[in-house]
Amino acid sequence: MPAEVYTPASAAMAAARTCLSVSRPRHSCHNCGRICLHRKKINLSTVFAGQALGIKEVEEGIWLVSFMELDLGYIDLEEKTLQPLDNPFGPKV
């Protein structure tokens, strides 16, 4: 039975899952997978619903979005879209 082998994660593991780098401000993703930044709605993904994301302005109007220690991509406030970075887990050619 799954209940017999399941053990809850330790408090340290739970904290590590939601921990962001101190240098990156935290921003919560709405349940629909969207963030609001400067009154603009940017759709990311429902996989980030309710998660804390790091958002840092790198140039005027250009924001770097991170989840934990993984940089996801950049938001251009004019385009209101996330431009993803290369997949670090993809094939190495």
C-alpha angles and dihedrals in degrees: 000000000000092000090060095056099033117099122180117248116262119256089253092055092047090050092048091055093059099032118116129189111275091234092062120074114233121241125179121230113224120242090259092059095255133122127203116220122175090345092306122118116224120188113218112160138296088242086077094050110140093000126127113246130192114234123184129172108233097173132003105295093358117106130188113220120205136180112205103317095333118101108220103186146281132296119213105201092210093055093036092212137112113242104204124223121233114290107259090201096051126106117297110226 
